[in-house]
């Protein structure tokens, strides 16, 4: 019964309501996937991950900021520059996950030079 009511409401929503629902779902999707996993399904498929300027998983607040920046009109066109607005405004980067893992491994191995720790 409630499902039929929801369908009837969805069939009669205005353009403004439609856009607001899309924005809300979009923000929730990116906050959930990138906040928990550091990557959306698209990034999973392309082998990329979102990182901060230190190559680490961004904080939850940074992911929320990044997600809200995605609703800026023409954000998609900002990629004709060096980085998209939602990346530059939130100080995040999208990088190849395998290359990042290799760089981090090399970095940590370099830091072990001269230490007494045995690997």
C-alpha positions as CSV (number, residue, x, y, z in Angstrom):
1,X,0.0,0.0,0.0
2,X,2.8,2.5,1.0
3,X,4.7,1.4,-2.1
4,X,1.8,2.5,-4.4
5,X,1.7,5.8,-2.6
6,X,5.4,6.3,-3.2
7,X,5.0,5.5,-6.8
8,X,2.1,7.9,-7.2
9,X,4.1,10.6,-5.5
10,X,7.1,10.0,-7.7
11,X,4.9,10.2,-10.9
12,X,3.7,13.6,-9.8
13,X,6.8,15.3,-8.5
14,X,7.9,18.7,-9.8
15,X,11.1,19.3,-11.7
16,X,12.5,21.0,-8.6
17,X,11.7,18.0,-6.4
18,X,13.2,15.7,-9.0
19,X,16.5,17.7,-9.0
20,X,16.6,17.9,-5.2
21,X,16.1,14.1,-4.8
22,X,18.8,13.5,-7.4
23,X,21.2,15.8,-5.6
24,X,20.4,14.1,-2.2
25,X,20.9,10.6,-3.6
26,X,24.1,11.7,-5.4
27,X,25.6,13.1,-2.2
28,X,24.6,10.1,-0.1
29,X,26.1,7.7,-2.6
30,X,29.5,9.4,-2.7
31,X,29.6,10.1,1.0
32,X,28.8,6.4,1.7
33,X,31.1,4.7,-0.9
34,X,34.0,7.1,-0.7
35,X,33.7,7.7,3.0
36,X,33.8,4.0,3.9
37,X,35.9,2.5,1.1
38,X,37.8,5.5,-0.4
39,X,36.3,4.7,-3.8
40,X,33.0,4.6,-5.6
41,X,32.0,1.8,-7.9
42,X,33.4,3.7,-10.9
43,X,36.8,4.0,-9.1
44,X,36.7,0.3,-8.3
45,X,36.2,-0.5,-12.0
46,X,38.9,1.9,-13.1
47,X,41.4,0.9,-10.4
48,X,41.6,4.3,-8.8
49,X,41.1,5.6,-5.3
50,X,40.6,9.0,-3.6
51,X,43.4,10.3,-1.4
52,X,44.4,13.4,0.4
53,X,47.6,15.4,-0.4
54,X,49.6,12.9,1.7
55,X,48.4,9.9,-0.2
56,X,46.2,8.8,2.7
57,X,42.4,8.1,2.9
58,X,40.7,11.5,3.3
59,X,38.8,12.3,6.5
60,X,35.0,11.8,6.5
61,X,34.6,15.6,6.6
62,X,36.8,16.0,3.5
63,X,34.7,13.4,1.7
64,X,31.5,15.2,2.7
65,X,33.0,18.5,1.3
66,X,34.1,16.7,-1.9
67,X,30.6,15.3,-2.3
68,X,28.8,18.6,-1.9
69,X,31.2,20.2,-4.3
70,X,30.0,17.8,-7.0
71,X,26.7,19.6,-7.2
72,X,28.3,22.8,-8.4
73,X,27.0,23.5,-11.9
74,X,29.4,22.6,-14.6
75,X,31.7,20.6,-12.2
76,X,32.0,18.0,-15.0
77,X,33.4,20.6,-17.3
78,X,36.1,21.6,-14.8
79,X,38.0,18.4,-15.8
80,X,39.2,20.1,-18.9
81,X,41.7,21.8,-16.6
82,X,44.1,19.9,-14.5
83,X,41.7,18.7,-11.7
84,X,38.0,18.8,-11.2
85,X,36.6,21.4,-8.8
86,X,35.4,18.8,-6.4
87,X,39.0,17.6,-6.1
88,X,40.7,21.0,-6.0
89,X,38.3,22.5,-3.5
90,X,38.5,19.5,-1.1
91,X,42.3,19.0,-1.6
92,X,41.8,15.5,-2.8
93,X,43.3,13.5,-5.7
94,X,42.2,10.5,-7.6
95,X,45.1,8.2,-8.2
96,X,45.8,4.7,-9.5
97,X,45.5,2.3,-6.6
98,X,48.2,-0.1,-7.6
99,X,50.7,2.7,-8.2
100,X,49.8,4.3,-4.9
101,X,50.3,1.0,-3.1
102,X,53.7,0.5,-4.7
103,X,54.8,4.1,-3.8
104,X,53.7,3.6,-0.2
105,X,55.5,0.3,0.0
106,X,58.7,1.9,-1.4
107,X,58.3,4.8,1.0
108,X,58.0,2.6,4.0
109,X,60.9,0.4,2.9
110,X,63.1,3.5,2.5
111,X,62.2,4.6,6.0
112,X,63.4,1.2,7.3
113,X,67.0,1.8,6.0
114,X,69.3,1.9,8.9
115,X,66.8,0.6,11.5
116,X,67.4,-2.5,13.5
117,X,64.0,-3.9,12.5
118,X,64.1,-7.2,10.5
119,X,61.4,-7.7,7.9
